Structures are given as structure tokens and as C-alpha cells.
Amino acid sequence: MNRASTILGLLLGSIIILLSMVDYSTFQIISAFFNLQGILVVLGGTLAAVLINYPLNQLGCAYHGFRKTLVADQQDMLIIINKLAELSHMAHKQGLLSLEKVIPQIKDDFLRYAVTQLMVHHEETMLEQALEVQQLQTQQRHFNCQEMFQNMASYAPAFGMIGTVMGLIIMMTSQMSADPLAMESDDMLAGLLTGMGLALVTTFYGVLLANLIFVPIAGKLKTLSEQEMVTQALIHEAIMAIKRSHSPILVREMMMSYLTKQRQQKLASAKNMKRV
């Protein structure tokens, strides 16, 4: 659902903006909205500011963050619960060492890491510390990517204003350098209005990129991060319960508390229907 909402939002926003650019007397897109110099100032300036602000090894966040909002989707928590319940049942009947053979089959990265650490660490405190460190690293990585897009959202309008000021300076100096006696007043006014339009289009680019791309992506990454951290907290607690040899029934009931009340009610209704 996360992926679908992102794609739908981008399509809807793009369609609305494009329709707003149309001259309905001729049903053509107004060419003044397209200016290569303005795009270069906004995108190039934003990229330059990001390069100054972040080390090179963190620049991949811009690509991976954008790709994640379009491709990644929230994994159904019930699938994780069922997998952990299966692991708990296996460990309870066959021992913890029996889990080693299923590690390559686990798709979720953190769950695979947690089961691996369960095999490695004999002491509960060491296992819990390893899981907490991994969660903190994941949270910090997510925060860095969110911060990058938030900063890009502030850079883009600023460079849009810089482009506007540059355009106004160029426009005014070109008009001042021209011979006012050789130019008619109508031509001078038309030149000023045209130059003003070209100058303002850079602000348009900056505001558009900030509010349609960068800010929404930062918000979506925050939402995905929060969902992932809840899933990791569930895995953490379940792995510790398996380590303490808790009953598989108790482990499953504990994990079910992570589901929303609406989801719990649906599952309960489904079980009652099966019994009937």
C-alpha cells in the first residue's frame, strides 16, 4: 500500500501541475515554464550543497531513499509473526541448534541477523546487546536519509531564489545597456516582462521540487522507518523469548499484541468462523 500511494501521489501531482501549465485557448503547454538554465541552477545548486554537507559514502541515500519509496512496501507483520512462531515451535521441540538450517531461507534481513546472533551468543545480555546495536544502526541510517531529503527540500527553494535574483540582475543590466532611444516603450516593457517570467521560473522549480519530491519523500521514509522499527522490536522481543525457552503459545500471544486492534479482531473472527 505504501508503494501504491507514493506512485499515485506522484502521478496526481504531476498531472495537476501539467494541467496548470496549459494555455486553454490553444491547448498547448506554455513554453515559459521550461527553462534549461533555471533547471540547472536549482538541481545543480542542490546537488552541490548536498556534496558539501555530506560525505561521498552517504550520497547513495538519495538514490536508495527515492527508490525505496517507489519499490519497497511494508512487509505484512502477520507473516513475520507466523515465521517466528514456527521458529519458536522448532526450537522448543528440537533445540536452538535446529534453527541454523533455516537461516538461509529467512528473507527479512533483521530476522536473519537475529537468528544468527541467537546461534552465536550463549548469554542473554550479549544477544540483547547485539540486537539493540543493530536496531540503533538501522535507526541512525534511516535518520540520515530522511535528513538528507529534508535538507534538499530547503536547498531547492533557496537556489530557486538565487536563480531569480540572477535572472533579474541579467535582465536589468541588459535593459540598461540597451539604447533607450532606439527602443520603443512597448518593446522595452515586453522585454522586461519576458525576463521577469524567466527569472521567476527558477523559484517555481525550487518550490515544486521541494514540495512535490523532497518533503514527501522525507515523510514517506519516516513512515517506513517507523514501521520497520516496530517490526524489529517485535523480532527482538520474540528472539529473546525463544532464547529464554518460553512456550511457543506464549511467544505467539506476545507477538499478536503488536498487531492493530482491528487486525486482531479480524483474525479472531476468522478463527471463530473456522470453528463453526
C-alpha positions in Angstrom: 0.0 0.0 0.0 2.9 2.4 0.7 4.3 1.9 -2.8 0.9 2.4 -4.4 0.2 5.6 -2.5 3.6 7.0 -3.5 3.1 6.3 -7.2 -0.5 7.6 -7.1 0.6 10.8 -5.3 3.4 11.5 -7.8 1.1 10.8 -10.8 -1.7 13.0 -9.4 0.7 15.9 -8.5 2.4 15.7 -11.9 -0.9 15.7 -13.8 -2.2 18.7 -11.7 1.0 20.7 -12.4 1.0 19.9 -16.1 -2.7 20.9 -16.5 -1.9 24.2 -14.7 0.7 24.9 -17.4 -1.7 24.6 -20.3 -2.9 27.6 -22.3 -6.5 26.5 -22.8 -7.1 28.9 -25.7 -4.6 26.9 -27.8 -4.5 23.7 -25.6 -0.7 23.8 -25.6 1.7 23.8 -22.7 3.2 27.3 -22.1 6.8 27.2 -23.1 7.8 29.8 -20.5 7.6 27.0 -17.8 10.6 25.2 -19.4 13.9 26.8 -18.9 17.1 24.8 -19.0 19.2 27.4 -17.2 16.7 27.5 -14.4 16.7 23.7 -14.0 20.5 23.6 -14.0 20.7 26.3 -11.3 18.2 24.6 -9.0 19.3 20.9 -9.5 23.0 21.7 -9.8 23.0 24.0 -6.8 21.0 21.5 -4.7 23.5 18.7 -5.7 26.5 20.9 -4.9 25.0 21.8 -1.4 24.4 18.1 -0.7 28.0 17.2 -1.7 29.3 19.9 0.6 27.1 18.8 3.5 27.6 15.0 3.3 30.5 12.7 2.7 30.6 10.7 -0.5 29.8 7.4 1.1 26.4 8.8 2.2 25.3 10.1 -1.2 23.8 6.7 -2.0 20.9 7.6 0.4 19.5 10.0 -2.2 19.1 7.1 -4.8 18.2 4.4 -2.3 15.7 6.6 -0.4 13.9 7.6 -3.6 13.9 4.0 -4.9 12.6 2.7 -1.5 9.6 5.0 -1.7 8.7 3.6 -5.2 9.7 0.0 -4.8 9.7 -1.1 -1.1 6.5 -1.9 0.6 5.7 -2.7 4.2 6.0 -6.4 4.9 2.9 -8.0 6.4 3.6 -8.3 10.2 1.5 -11.4 10.3 4.0 -13.2 8.0 6.8 -12.2 10.5 4.7 -13.5 13.4 4.0 -16.8 11.7 7.6 -17.3 10.8 8.8 -16.5 14.4 6.1 -18.8 15.8 7.4 -21.6 13.5 10.9 -20.9 14.7 9.8 -20.9 18.4 8.0 -24.2 17.9 11.1 -25.7 16.2 13.4 -24.5 19.0 11.1 -25.8 21.7 10.9 -29.3 20.2 14.3 -29.8 18.6 16.5 -27.2 20.4 18.1 -23.9 19.3 20.7 -25.6 17.1 17.9 -26.8 14.8 17.3 -23.2 13.7 20.7 -23.0 12.0 19.5 -24.9 8.9 16.6 -22.4 8.2 18.7 -19.2 8.4 19.4 -19.1 4.6 15.7 -19.4 3.9 14.8 -16.3 6.0 14.1 -13.3 3.8 13.9 -10.5 6.3 17.4 -9.1 6.9 16.9 -8.3 10.6 15.2 -11.6 11.4 18.0 -13.5 9.7 20.6 -11.4 11.7 18.7 -12.0 14.9 18.5 -15.8 14.4 22.2 -15.9 13.5 23.0 -14.0 16.7 20.8 -16.4 18.6 23.1 -19.2 17.4 26.3 -17.3 18.3 25.6 -15.8 21.7 25.0 -18.1 24.7 24.4 -15.3 27.2 21.1 -13.3 27.1 22.8 -10.0 27.8 25.2 -10.4 24.8 22.4 -11.4 22.5 20.2 -8.4 23.6 23.1 -6.0 23.2 23.8 -7.2 19.7 20.2 -6.8 18.7 20.0 -3.3 20.2 23.1 -2.2 18.4 21.8 -3.4 15.1 18.5 -1.6 15.7 20.3 1.6 16.6 22.4 1.4 13.5 19.3 0.9 11.3 17.5 3.8 13.0 20.6 6.1 12.5 20.9 5.1 8.9 17.2 5.9 8.3 17.5 9.2 10.1 20.5 10.3 7.9 18.5 9.6 4.7 15.4 11.4 6.0 17.6 14.4 7.0 19.2 14.5 3.5 15.9 14.8 1.8 14.7 17.4 4.3 17.9 19.4 3.6 17.4 19.1 -0.1 13.9 20.5 0.4 15.4 23.6 1.9 18.2 23.9 -0.6 16.0 23.8 -3.7 13.8 26.9 -3.0 16.9 28.8 -1.9 18.7 28.1 -5.2 15.4 28.9 -6.9 15.6 32.4 -5.3 19.2 32.7 -6.3 18.3 31.9 -9.9 15.5 34.5 -9.7 17.9 37.2 -8.4 20.5 36.2 -11.1 17.8 36.5 -13.8 16.7 39.9 -12.6 20.2 41.2 -12.5 20.8 39.9 -16.1 17.5 41.4 -17.2 18.1 44.8 -15.7 21.7 45.1 -16.8 20.7 44.1 -20.4 17.9 46.7 -20.5 20.2 49.4 -19.1 22.9 48.7 -21.6 20.5 49.0 -24.5 19.9 52.4 -26.1 16.6 53.6 -24.7 16.1 56.0 -27.6 16.4 53.1 -30.1 13.9 51.0 -28.3 10.1 51.7 -28.2 8.4 51.6 -24.9 6.3 48.6 -25.9 9.4 46.6 -26.8 11.1 47.5 -23.6 8.1 46.5 -21.5 7.7 43.2 -23.4 11.4 42.5 -22.8 11.1 43.3 -19.1 8.0 41.0 -18.7 9.7 38.2 -20.6 12.8 38.5 -18.5 10.8 38.6 -15.3 9.0 35.4 -16.3 12.2 33.6 -17.0 13.6 34.8 -13.6 10.6 33.6 -11.6 10.5 30.2 -13.2 13.6 29.2 -11.2 11.7 29.8 -8.0 8.9 27.7 -9.4 11.3 24.8 -10.0 12.7 25.1 -6.5 9.3 25.2 -4.8 8.0 22.4 -7.0 10.9 20.0 -6.3 10.8 20.8 -2.5 7.1 20.2 -2.1 6.3 17.5 -4.6 9.5 15.4 -4.3 11.9 16.1 -1.4 9.5 16.8 1.5 7.0 14.0 0.7 9.9 11.5 0.2 11.4 12.5 3.6 7.9 12.0 5.2 7.4 8.6 3.5 10.9 7.4 4.6 10.0 8.4 8.2 6.8 6.4 8.0 8.6 3.4 6.5 11.3 3.7 9.2 8.7 3.7 12.0 7.0 0.7 10.6 10.4 -1.2 10.3 11.4 -0.2 13.8 8.1 -1.7 15.2 8.8 -4.9 13.2 12.3 -5.1 14.6 11.1 -4.5 18.1 8.7 -7.5 17.6 11.5 -9.7 16.3 13.8 -8.6 19.2 11.3 -9.5 21.8 10.4 -12.8 20.2 14.0 -13.9 19.8 14.7 -13.1 23.4 11.6 -15.2 24.4 12.9 -18.1 22.3 16.3 -17.7 24.0 14.6 -18.0 27.4 12.7 -21.1 26.2 9.3 -19.6 26.6 6.3 -21.6 25.4 5.5 -21.2 21.6 1.9 -20.3 22.6 3.1 -17.5 24.9 5.6 -16.3 22.3 2.8 -16.1 19.7 0.4 -14.3 22.0 3.0 -11.8 22.9 3.7 -11.1 19.2 0.0 -10.7 18.5 -0.1 -7.7 20.7 1.9 -5.8 18.1 -1.0 -6.0 15.6 -3.6 -3.3 15.5 -6.9 -4.0 17.3 -8.7 -4.0 14.0 -6.4 -6.7 12.7 -6.7 -8.8 15.9 -10.5 -8.6 15.7 -10.4 -9.8 12.0 -8.1 -12.7 12.9 -10.3 -13.6 15.9 -13.4 -13.5 13.7 -11.7 -15.7 11.1 -10.8 -18.3 13.8 -14.4 -18.3 15.1 -15.7 -18.9 11.5 -13.4 -21.8 11.0 -14.5 -23.4 14.3 -18.1 -23.1 13.2 
